[in-house]
Amino acid sequence: MIVMNQRGSGIQDKRDLCRKLRIQYRLLTYILYKKGIDSFYEQFKISKKSGGIRIISAPKRPLKFVQKRLAQMLQTFYDGSTTKKNNIAHGFLKSRSIITNARNHRNKRYVINIDLENFFDSFHFGRVCGFFEKNKNFLFPKEVAVTLAQLTCYEGSLPQGAPCSPIITNLICQILDYRVLRIAKKFKLNYTRYADDLTFSTNDRKFVNEYDEFIKQVEAEIIRAGFRMNTKKTRFMYKDSRQVVTGLVVNKKLNIPHEYIRRTRAMAHSLYTKGEFNIDGVLGSIEQLEGRLSFINYIDKYASTYAEYKRYNRFTPKEMSGRERLFQQFLFYKYFYHNELPVIITEGKTDKRYIKAALKSLCHHYPALVTAVGNGRFKFHISFLRRSKRLERFLGIQHDGADSMKVISNYYGSPNSEGLPDYYSYFSKYSCEATNPVFLLYDNEISNKNKPIRKMLNFWKQKVEDIVNIVEKQQYCCLQGNLYILTFPTLNGMAENEIEDLILKDNPLIQIGGRNFSREERYDISKFFGKNEFSQYVLDNYDKLRFDSFRPLLDTLNSIIKEYKE
C-alpha cells in the first residue's frame, strides 16, 4: 500500500514522485519524453443507455501500470476525506455503487436529478495541474503538478477509461460537494453525487414552492466550480410518477425499469432464435448480454429487502422467478449449448490437472486438442468447466463432486429431471444445433453399482446392461444431443480404476519427498501425499512423466469431436 501524507507528501521533484510510486525514474522519462503520452492510449466506442456513443480512452502498458500506482496513492488520501465520510460521492469507490447512491432517495415525495455537462472534458490539463499545485492538501511544486497532469490527461483532459480519472474527479469535486451540501441542508434535502449525476430528495411538502430558488443557487455553485449544468437532463419527479436515480426506480423499493428487462429478454430471444441481436441498432455480443443479465441479478440481490435477500440465498434453481429463470436459461446456452469449445466436466478438481498434463506431454500427437505455442505455453482447443458460484446459484452445479454432473443432465431432459427445465429441447427447437460436445468424464468404475457412473446411468433409466456394454466397449455413450458420458478403458488386471491409476501404471515409482501416494481422505502426511498434491505434481512435471495410458481416452475425445463437427 502506498501511504499518502498530506500537504505536499514530501514530494519535491519528479524523482521523489517516482520513489513514492515505487517506479523507476527512467520509466517515467520513457513514457513522457521518449515515446510520448499519446502513444500509450487506445480508443474504442460504447453505446450510451440514453442513446449516442461514448468514447473510451484506455491506457496501455506501461502507462496503465503507473496510473494504477498513482490512483492507489491518491485513494489513501481520499479515504480519509470529509466528503467521503459525509456519504456524498458514490461513483468509482469501493463499497459504493448505484445502489448505495439510490438508496438515499428511496420512497421520497420529491426527487431531483441534475446532470453536469461534458463531465470528464471539464477536467482539463490546466485544472488538474492547478489542483495539485494549489490545493491545501497537496501543495505540490509546479514541476510535480505538471508531471501528474501529463501522466493523467489525454488530448487535453482526463480520459474516460483511465485508472486515475475517477479518483481525480472525486478529489476535485470535493469543494463542489461541500458547497452544494450546504445548499441542500438549507432546503432540507438529501444530496448524493454519482460522477456527473447530482441527486436530491425530500419529503417536505413546501419544497415544491422553493424549487426555482434552489435550482438557481445550485447552478451558481456548479458554474463557480468550473462546470455547466445540462438543463435538458434536469428532472423534478413526484412520488406518484416513476422516480429514477442512477438508472434505478426508487419509488418504494429499488428496482430496475421494466423497459430494460423487456429489452434484455428480447435480446436473449433474438440470440436464441436468430443467432444474433442488436443493442441500439448495433450488433451485440454474448458478453454484453451476459453483462445486462448480471446487472439485473446484481440489483435483485443487493437492492432487495432483508427478507428477500435471505430468500435469494436459500432457494433452489427450481424456485426461481422469471428474471432469474432468464439468467439460468442464458447460462445453459452459453456453457452447454453454444459453448465455444468442447467442454469436459470431471468428477473432481484434480482430474482436469491430469488431463491437461497428458495433453501437454502428448501435444504433438493431438493437434486438434492442444497446440504448443512456445516457451512452455499451450493453447487448448478444449475447455474444462470452471465451477463458479454463479453456476452453483443458478444451475445447481456444486463446486466439486459427481452429483453435479447428474444435475447438468437434468437440463437435457433426463427422465428424473427433478423439476428442472429441459433447456436442450427448447434450444433445439428454436436454435441451430448445439455448437460443440459436452463430456461428463467419469472414473472407469462401471462394474460397481454404487459408483457415480452407474448411478448416472440408472438416473437416466436407460437399459443399464445395454449401456454398460456400450461404455465398456467404446468408453463412451451419447445421452442426449451433444451430451456424452466418457470414461477410459479398464487397466489389465483391474476390475475398476480411477484416473490416478493411469499415472501410476505408466510411472510406478512416483514419490514426493520420499512419500507415497494415498487414496484415503485421512493419512499421515509424513509418509503419504493425497490426490490434490499428486495432481499438482503431475501437472508441474508433465515433461518428465509418461502418459501412454491416457491415449485411449484422448483418442476417443479426438474422434467424437471430429465426428461431431462433420
Solvent accessible surface area in square Angstrom, and as a share of the most:
residue,aa,sasa,rsa
1,M,163,0.73
2,I,5,0.03
3,V,103,0.59
4,M,17,0.07
5,N,85,0.44
6,Q,108,0.48
7,R,154,0.56
8,G,6,0.06
9,S,7,0.04
10,G,59,0.57
11,I,1,0.01
12,Q,114,0.51
13,D,52,0.27
14,K,32,0.14
15,R,130,0.47
16,D,30,0.16
17,L,1,0.00
18,C,4,0.02
19,R,160,0.58
20,K,48,0.20
21,L,0,0.00
22,R,129,0.47
23,I,18,0.09
24,Q,109,0.48
25,Y,64,0.24
26,R,177,0.65
27,L,39,0.19
28,L,1,0.01
29,T,38,0.22
30,Y,79,0.30
31,I,0,0.00
32,L,18,0.09
33,Y,122,0.46
34,K,161,0.68
35,K,103,0.44
36,G,22,0.21
37,I,23,0.12
38,D,94,0.49
39,S,52,0.34
40,F,12,0.05
41,Y,16,0.06
42,E,94,0.42
43,Q,95,0.42
44,F,102,0.42
45,K,140,0.60
46,I,72,0.37
47,S,43,0.27
48,K,65,0.28
49,K,155,0.66
50,S,95,0.61
51,G,35,0.34
52,G,52,0.50
53,I,87,0.44
54,R,84,0.31
55,I,79,0.40
56,I,24,0.12
57,S,7,0.05
58,A,21,0.16
59,P,8,0.05
60,K,82,0.35
61,R,207,0.75
62,P,35,0.22
63,L,0,0.00
64,K,79,0.34
65,F,86,0.36
66,V,1,0.00
67,Q,0,0.00
68,K,111,0.47
69,R,51,0.18
70,L,0,0.00
71,A,17,0.13
72,Q,59,0.26
73,M,0,0.00
74,L,0,0.00
75,Q,49,0.22
76,T,38,0.22
77,F,18,0.07
78,Y,0,0.00
79,D,70,0.36
80,G,48,0.47
81,S,10,0.06
82,T,91,0.53
83,T,9,0.05
84,K,39,0.17
85,K,153,0.65
86,N,68,0.35
87,N,61,0.31
88,I,2,0.01
89,A,0,0.00
90,H,2,0.01
91,G,1,0.01
92,F,89,0.37
93,L,14,0.07
94,K,185,0.78
95,S,105,0.68
96,R,43,0.16
97,S,23,0.15
98,I,33,0.17
99,I,4,0.02
100,T,35,0.20
101,N,0,0.00
102,A,0,0.00
103,R,117,0.43
104,N,42,0.21
105,H,0,0.00
106,R,110,0.40
107,N,80,0.41
108,K,44,0.19
109,R,46,0.17
110,Y,18,0.07
111,V,0,0.00
112,I,0,0.00
113,N,30,0.16
114,I,2,0.01
115,D,14,0.07
116,L,1,0.01
117,E,55,0.25
118,N,85,0.44
119,F,10,0.04
120,F,27,0.11
121,D,94,0.49
122,S,21,0.13
123,F,0,0.00
124,H,92,0.41
125,F,71,0.29
126,G,44,0.42
127,R,44,0.16
128,V,0,0.00
129,C,9,0.05
130,G,21,0.20
131,F,28,0.12
132,F,0,0.00
133,E,47,0.21
134,K,157,0.66
135,N,43,0.22
136,K,132,0.56
137,N,31,0.16
138,F,0,0.00
139,L,88,0.44
140,F,4,0.01
141,P,41,0.26
142,K,118,0.50
143,E,77,0.35
144,V,0,0.00
145,A,0,0.00
146,V,43,0.25
147,T,2,0.01
148,L,0,0.00
149,A,0,0.00
150,Q,54,0.24
151,L,0,0.00
152,T,1,0.01
153,C,7,0.04
154,Y,27,0.10
155,E,128,0.57
156,G,41,0.39
157,S,16,0.10
158,L,2,0.01
159,P,9,0.06
160,Q,56,0.25
161,G,44,0.42
162,A,5,0.04
163,P,39,0.24
164,C,0,0.00
165,S,0,0.00
166,P,30,0.19
167,I,9,0.04
168,I,0,0.00
169,T,0,0.00
170,N,1,0.01
171,L,2,0.01
172,I,12,0.06
173,C,0,0.00
174,Q,29,0.13
175,I,86,0.43
176,L,0,0.00
177,D,0,0.00
178,Y,113,0.43
179,R,46,0.17
180,V,0,0.00
181,L,24,0.12
182,R,134,0.49
183,I,17,0.09
184,A,0,0.00
185,K,136,0.58
186,K,129,0.54
187,F,19,0.08
188,K,149,0.63
189,L,11,0.06
190,N,59,0.30
191,Y,12,0.04
192,T,3,0.02
193,R,0,0.00
194,Y,52,0.20
195,A,12,0.09
196,D,39,0.20
197,D,48,0.25
198,L,0,0.00
199,T,2,0.01
200,F,0,0.00
201,S,0,0.00
202,T,7,0.04
203,N,88,0.45
204,D,38,0.20
205,R,164,0.60
206,K,144,0.61
207,F,0,0.00
208,V,58,0.33
209,N,129,0.66
210,E,67,0.30
211,Y,41,0.15
212,D,114,0.59
213,E,80,0.36
214,F,0,0.00
215,I,26,0.13
216,K,139,0.59
217,Q,44,0.20
218,V,0,0.00
219,E,55,0.24
220,A,60,0.46
221,E,27,0.12
222,I,0,0.00
223,I,107,0.54
224,R,148,0.54
225,A,15,0.12
226,G,48,0.46
227,F,5,0.02
228,R,142,0.52
229,M,19,0.09
230,N,23,0.12
231,T,88,0.51
232,K,173,0.73
233,K,95,0.40
234,T,30,0.17
235,R,122,0.44
236,F,48,0.20
237,M,23,0.10
238,Y,92,0.35
239,K,113,0.48
240,D,132,0.68
241,S,54,0.35
242,R,121,0.44
243,Q,0,0.00
244,V,35,0.20
245,V,0,0.00
246,T,26,0.15
247,G,33,0.32
248,L,0,0.00
249,V,21,0.12
250,V,0,0.00
251,N,32,0.16
252,K,144,0.61
253,K,81,0.34
254,L,7,0.03
255,N,49,0.25
256,I,5,0.03
257,P,22,0.14
258,H,128,0.57
259,E,66,0.30
260,Y,33,0.13
261,I,10,0.05
262,R,122,0.45
263,R,127,0.46
264,T,0,0.00
265,R,105,0.39
266,A,59,0.46
267,M,19,0.09
268,A,1,0.00
269,H,97,0.43
270,S,25,0.16
271,L,12,0.06
272,Y,4,0.02
273,T,45,0.26
274,K,159,0.67
275,G,51,0.49
276,E,95,0.43
277,F,7,0.03
278,N,88,0.45
279,I,21,0.11
280,D,93,0.48
281,G,68,0.66
282,V,84,0.48
283,L,111,0.55
284,G,15,0.14
285,S,44,0.28
286,I,33,0.17
287,E,107,0.48
288,Q,92,0.41
289,L,0,0.00
290,E,23,0.10
291,G,41,0.39
292,R,37,0.13
293,L,3,0.01
294,S,24,0.15
295,F,42,0.17
296,I,6,0.03
297,N,25,0.13
298,Y,84,0.32
299,I,2,0.01
300,D,36,0.19
301,K,42,0.18
302,Y,93,0.35
303,A,10,0.08
304,S,22,0.14
305,T,69,0.40
306,Y,165,0.63
307,A,74,0.57
308,E,63,0.28
309,Y,79,0.30
310,K,98,0.42
311,R,88,0.32
312,Y,11,0.04
313,N,87,0.45
314,R,164,0.60
315,F,22,0.09
316,T,60,0.35
317,P,20,0.13
318,K,103,0.44
319,E,101,0.45
320,M,19,0.08
321,S,48,0.31
322,G,48,0.46
323,R,63,0.23
324,E,12,0.05
325,R,71,0.26
326,L,11,0.06
327,F,3,0.01
328,Q,0,0.00
329,Q,29,0.13
330,F,0,0.00
331,L,0,0.00
332,F,0,0.00
333,Y,8,0.03
334,K,55,0.23
335,Y,65,0.25
336,F,1,0.00
337,Y,4,0.02
338,H,71,0.32
339,N,8,0.04
340,E,140,0.63
341,L,69,0.34
342,P,4,0.02
343,V,6,0.03
344,I,2,0.01
345,I,3,0.01
346,T,11,0.06
347,E,26,0.12
348,G,20,0.19
349,K,101,0.43
350,T,15,0.09
351,D,14,0.07
352,K,53,0.23
353,R,51,0.19
354,Y,0,0.00
355,I,0,0.00
356,K,60,0.26
357,A,0,0.00
358,A,0,0.00
359,L,0,0.00
360,K,43,0.18
361,S,39,0.25
362,L,14,0.07
363,C,10,0.06
364,H,157,0.70
365,H,106,0.47
366,Y,8,0.03
367,P,90,0.57
368,A,62,0.48
369,L,0,0.00
370,V,0,0.00
371,T,57,0.33
372,A,46,0.35
373,V,72,0.41
374,G,38,0.36
375,N,146,0.75
376,G,58,0.56
377,R,144,0.52
378,F,40,0.16
379,K,123,0.52
380,F,48,0.20
381,H,50,0.22
382,I,4,0.02
383,S,38,0.25
384,F,28,0.12
385,L,15,0.07
386,R,180,0.66
387,R,30,0.11
388,S,28,0.18
389,K,174,0.74
390,R,80,0.29
391,L,1,0.01
392,E,65,0.29
393,R,42,0.15
394,F,2,0.01
395,L,0,0.00
396,G,13,0.13
397,I,0,0.00
398,Q,89,0.39
399,H,129,0.58
400,D,69,0.36
401,G,29,0.28
402,A,19,0.15
403,D,101,0.52
404,S,1,0.01
405,M,0,0.00
406,K,58,0.24
407,V,30,0.17
408,I,1,0.00
409,S,0,0.00
410,N,1,0.00
411,Y,2,0.01
412,Y,0,0.00
413,G,28,0.27
414,S,5,0.03
415,P,74,0.47
416,N,46,0.24
417,S,31,0.20
418,E,98,0.44
419,G,64,0.61
420,L,18,0.09
421,P,36,0.23
422,D,54,0.28
423,Y,11,0.04
424,Y,32,0.12
425,S,52,0.34
426,Y,67,0.25
427,F,0,0.00
428,S,52,0.34
429,K,153,0.65
430,Y,95,0.36
431,S,20,0.13
432,C,99,0.59
433,E,148,0.67
434,A,7,0.05
435,T,58,0.34
436,N,9,0.05
437,P,0,0.00
438,V,0,0.00
439,F,0,0.00
440,L,0,0.00
441,L,4,0.02
442,Y,4,0.02
443,D,19,0.10
444,N,11,0.05
445,E,10,0.05
446,I,7,0.04
447,S,65,0.42
448,N,48,0.25
449,K,135,0.57
450,N,118,0.60
451,K,60,0.26
452,P,41,0.25
453,I,1,0.01
454,R,15,0.06
455,K,109,0.46
456,M,2,0.01
457,L,0,0.00
458,N,69,0.35
459,F,24,0.10
460,W,16,0.06
461,K,135,0.57
462,Q,56,0.25
463,K,156,0.66
464,V,27,0.15
465,E,111,0.50
466,D,74,0.38
467,I,22,0.11
468,V,11,0.06
469,N,92,0.47
470,I,71,0.36
471,V,2,0.01
472,E,95,0.43
473,K,166,0.70
474,Q,81,0.36
475,Q,31,0.14
476,Y,55,0.21
477,C,8,0.05
478,C,65,0.39
479,L,16,0.08
480,Q,63,0.28
481,G,31,0.29
482,N,0,0.00
483,L,0,0.00
484,Y,25,0.10
485,I,0,0.00
486,L,0,0.00
487,T,0,0.00
488,F,1,0.00
489,P,33,0.21
490,T,60,0.35
491,L,20,0.10
492,N,145,0.74
493,G,91,0.88
494,M,73,0.32
495,A,85,0.66
496,E,52,0.23
497,N,3,0.02
498,E,37,0.16
499,I,2,0.01
500,E,3,0.01
501,D,11,0.06
502,L,0,0.00
503,I,1,0.00
504,L,43,0.21
505,K,111,0.47
506,D,24,0.13
507,N,19,0.10
508,P,98,0.62
509,L,163,0.81
510,I,21,0.11
511,Q,95,0.42
512,I,27,0.14
513,G,78,0.75
514,G,60,0.58
515,R,45,0.16
516,N,70,0.36
517,F,32,0.13
518,S,13,0.08
519,R,104,0.38
520,E,118,0.53
521,E,172,0.77
522,R,222,0.81
523,Y,80,0.30
524,D,68,0.35
525,I,128,0.65
526,S,82,0.53
527,K,125,0.53
528,F,74,0.31
529,F,1,0.00
530,G,5,0.05
531,K,71,0.30
532,N,80,0.41
533,E,65,0.29
534,F,0,0.00
535,S,0,0.00
536,Q,72,0.32
537,Y,66,0.25
538,V,0,0.00
539,L,34,0.17
540,D,88,0.46
541,N,27,0.14
542,Y,42,0.16
543,D,99,0.51
544,K,149,0.63
545,L,24,0.12
546,R,144,0.53
547,F,2,0.01
548,D,53,0.27
549,S,14,0.09
550,F,0,0.00
551,R,79,0.29
552,P,50,0.32
553,L,1,0.00
554,L,0,0.00
555,D,75,0.39
556,T,15,0.09
557,L,1,0.01
558,N,43,0.22
559,S,52,0.33
560,I,7,0.04
561,I,9,0.05
562,K,128,0.54
563,E,111,0.50
564,Y,59,0.22
565,K,139,0.59
566,E,153,0.68
